[in-house]
Amino acid sequence: SLIGRLMFELPEEMGLIAVAVRQTQGKGRGGNVWLSPVGCALSTLHISIPLHSNLGQRIPFIQHLVSLAVVEAVRSIPGYEDIELRVKWPNDIYYSDLMKLGGVLVNSTLIETTFHILIGFGFNVNNSNPTICINDLVAKLNREEGTELKPLSADCLIARTVTVLERLIEVFQEKGPNGVLPQYYKYWVHSGKQVRLGSEAGPAAWIVGIDDYGYLQVHQEGKGVESVHPDGNSFDMLRNLIVPK
């Protein structure tokens, strides 16, 4: 990709962002295709993270910070706090726990002692298809609460997302995971939800939170709390989870 090539030819401290109006070859997790109609906020952001830093030691957390930044970008606007935008572990943005309206993809390359990270994120702002969009949620709130909130623009939300992300990274670097987790949990969809381990017929476990490295923690009766990884194959990321030995 163009931004992948540009990344190494820019001054060290300069972040680079590419914003697409249309995208013809969008990529999703595990090689899935990401549909990108007009009205969708799409961008790729380059950031550098020192290996010997709180975040450099916990790179999987970056996707969570980006998902949180998207949600926070909307819900930190005065009047828009009750828009039902949430994060779904590990890298989705949801309307409540009902419908996906965005996602995040992170690629990292370690060069000497610096991670060069390419963050791709896309979320539906003004396009009701293929699922639902942020401005649908704004209109819904206006109908239900009698408010007169204005529709939001993709450009404004991309700019806000990057600003919020920079702040979240700063806090993480200073305080580690505990600096951002309370905010993350406030917006996530999983509190007290049940999952199956290993397969559809596997043992039931309850989602507790995420551990210091960004993996999901579950509580299985009689077993205490364990961290689990997604199996990487299932379409629904939370259907089957593998308990690391």
C-alpha positions in Angstrom: 0.0 0.0 0.0 1.1 3.6 -0.6 1.1 4.5 3.1 3.1 1.4 3.9 5.8 2.7 1.5 5.6 6.3 2.6 5.9 5.3 6.3 9.7 5.0 6.2 10.5 8.1 4.2 9.1 10.6 6.6 10.6 12.4 9.6 10.5 10.3 12.7 8.2 12.3 14.8 5.7 13.1 12.0 2.5 10.9 12.1 1.0 10.2 8.7 -2.7 9.8 8.0 -4.4 8.8 4.8 -8.1 9.4 4.5 -10.1 7.6 1.8 -13.5 8.8 0.3 -14.0 5.5 -1.4 -12.0 2.3 -0.9 -11.9 -0.5 -3.5 -9.7 -3.1 -1.7 -10.6 -2.8 1.9 -9.2 -5.5 4.1 -10.7 -6.9 7.3 -9.5 -9.3 9.9 -8.3 -12.7 8.7 -8.3 -11.5 5.1 -12.1 -10.7 5.1 -13.2 -8.0 2.6 -14.3 -4.7 4.2 -17.0 -3.0 2.2 -16.5 0.7 2.0 -19.4 2.7 0.6 -19.4 6.5 0.4 -20.4 7.9 3.8 -18.0 5.6 5.6 -15.1 7.2 7.6 -12.0 5.4 6.4 -8.4 6.1 7.3 -5.0 4.6 7.8 -2.8 6.2 10.5 0.9 5.6 11.1 2.3 5.9 14.6 5.6 5.0 16.2 5.8 3.3 19.6 9.0 2.6 21.5 9.5 -1.1 22.2 10.6 -0.3 25.8 7.4 1.5 26.8 4.1 0.5 28.5 2.4 0.2 25.1 5.4 -1.2 23.3 5.3 -4.2 25.7 1.5 -4.6 25.1 1.0 -4.0 21.4 -2.3 -6.0 21.2 -3.8 -3.1 23.3 -3.5 -0.7 20.4 -6.6 -2.1 18.6 -8.6 -1.6 21.8 -7.4 1.9 22.2 -8.4 2.7 18.6 -11.9 1.2 19.0 -12.3 3.2 22.2 -11.1 6.4 20.5 -13.8 6.0 17.8 -16.6 5.6 20.4 -15.2 8.4 22.6 -14.9 10.7 19.5 -18.7 10.6 19.2 -19.7 10.2 22.9 -17.5 13.0 24.2 -19.3 15.6 22.1 -21.7 17.6 24.4 -25.2 16.3 23.8 -24.0 13.0 22.1 -23.1 11.2 25.3 -26.1 8.8 25.0 -25.5 7.7 21.4 -25.5 3.9 21.8 -22.0 3.4 20.3 -19.9 0.7 21.9 -16.7 -1.4 21.6 -16.7 -5.1 21.0 -13.5 -7.0 21.8 -11.1 -7.2 20.1 -11.6 -4.7 17.3 -15.2 -3.9 16.4 -17.4 -0.8 16.9 -21.0 -1.7 17.5 -24.5 -0.2 17.8 -25.4 -1.4 21.3 -24.6 -5.2 21.2 -26.8 -5.5 18.1 -25.0 -4.5 14.9 -21.5 -3.8 13.7 -20.8 -0.4 12.3 -17.0 -0.2 12.3 -13.8 -2.0 12.7 -10.1 -1.6 13.3 -7.1 -3.4 11.8 -3.6 -3.0 13.2 -0.3 -4.0 11.5 3.0 -3.6 13.4 6.6 -3.8 12.2 9.5 -3.7 14.8 12.5 -1.9 13.5 15.4 -1.8 15.9 13.6 -0.6 19.1 10.6 1.1 17.6 7.3 -0.4 16.5 5.9 1.2 13.3 2.2 0.7 13.5 -0.3 1.1 10.7 -3.8 1.5 12.0 -6.7 1.1 9.6 -10.1 2.0 10.8 -13.4 2.4 9.1 -16.8 3.2 10.6 -20.2 4.0 9.0 -21.1 7.7 9.6 -23.6 8.6 6.9 -24.3 5.3 5.1 -27.2 3.2 6.4 -26.0 0.3 4.3 -24.7 -2.3 4.6 -25.6 -2.2 8.3 -26.3 1.0 10.2 -24.5 4.2 10.7 -23.7 6.8 13.4 -26.1 9.4 11.9 -28.9 6.8 12.1 -28.2 6.6 15.8 -28.3 10.4 16.1 -31.7 10.5 14.3 -33.0 7.7 16.6 -31.9 9.6 19.7 -33.6 12.8 18.3 -36.8 10.9 17.7 -36.9 9.2 21.1 -35.6 12.1 23.3 -37.0 15.1 21.3 -33.4 16.5 20.9 -32.2 18.3 17.8 -28.7 16.9 17.5 -27.1 17.6 14.1 -25.7 14.8 11.9 -21.9 14.3 12.2 -19.4 14.3 9.4 -16.8 11.7 8.6 -14.0 14.2 8.5 -14.9 15.7 11.9 -15.0 12.2 13.4 -11.7 11.0 11.9 -10.0 14.2 13.3 -11.6 13.7 16.7 -10.7 9.9 16.7 -7.0 10.7 16.1 -7.0 13.4 18.8 -8.6 11.1 21.3 -6.3 8.2 20.4 -3.2 10.4 21.0 -4.5 11.2 24.4 -5.3 7.6 25.2 -1.8 6.5 24.1 -0.3 9.2 26.4 -2.3 8.0 29.3 -1.4 4.4 28.6 2.3 5.2 28.3 2.2 7.0 31.7 -0.2 4.7 33.7 -0.4 1.4 31.8 -3.6 -0.5 31.2 -5.3 0.7 34.4 -5.2 4.3 33.0 -7.6 3.4 30.2 -9.5 0.3 31.2 -12.3 2.0 33.3 -13.1 4.1 30.2 -13.0 1.0 28.0 -15.3 -1.0 30.2 -17.8 1.9 30.3 -18.4 1.4 26.6 -17.8 -2.3 26.0 -20.7 -4.7 25.3 -19.5 -7.8 27.2 -20.0 -7.2 30.9 -21.4 -10.5 32.5 -21.9 -12.1 29.1 -21.4 -15.9 28.7 -19.1 -17.6 26.1 -18.3 -21.2 25.3 -14.7 -22.4 25.4 -13.2 -24.5 22.6 -16.4 -25.4 20.8 -20.1 -24.8 20.7 -20.4 -27.7 23.2 -17.5 -26.5 25.3 -17.7 -25.4 28.9 -19.5 -22.1 29.7 -17.5 -19.2 31.0 -18.3 -15.6 31.9 -16.4 -12.7 30.6 -14.7 -10.7 33.3 -12.5 -8.2 31.5 -9.2 -8.0 29.7 -5.8 -8.8 31.1 -2.6 -6.7 31.0 -1.9 -7.7 27.5 -5.3 -7.1 26.0 -6.6 -10.7 26.0 -10.0 -11.6 27.2 -10.4 -12.9 30.8 -13.1 -15.4 31.6 -14.3 -17.0 34.7 -15.1 -20.7 34.6 -16.9 -22.4 37.5 -14.4 -23.9 39.8 -11.5 -22.8 37.7 -10.9 -19.2 38.6 -10.1 -16.5 36.0 -8.2 -17.4 32.9 -7.1 -15.5 29.8 -8.3 -16.7 26.4 -7.4 -16.1 22.8 -9.8 -16.0 19.9 -9.6 -19.2 17.8 -9.1 -17.0 14.6 -11.5 -19.1 12.5 -15.0 -18.3 13.7 -16.9 -15.6 12.0 -18.2 -14.3 15.4 -15.0 -13.5 17.3 -16.6 -14.5 20.6 -18.2 -17.8 19.6 -15.3 -20.1 20.3 -12.4 -19.2 22.5 -9.2 -21.1 23.2 -7.9 -21.3 26.8 -4.1 -21.1 26.6 -2.3 -23.9 28.5 
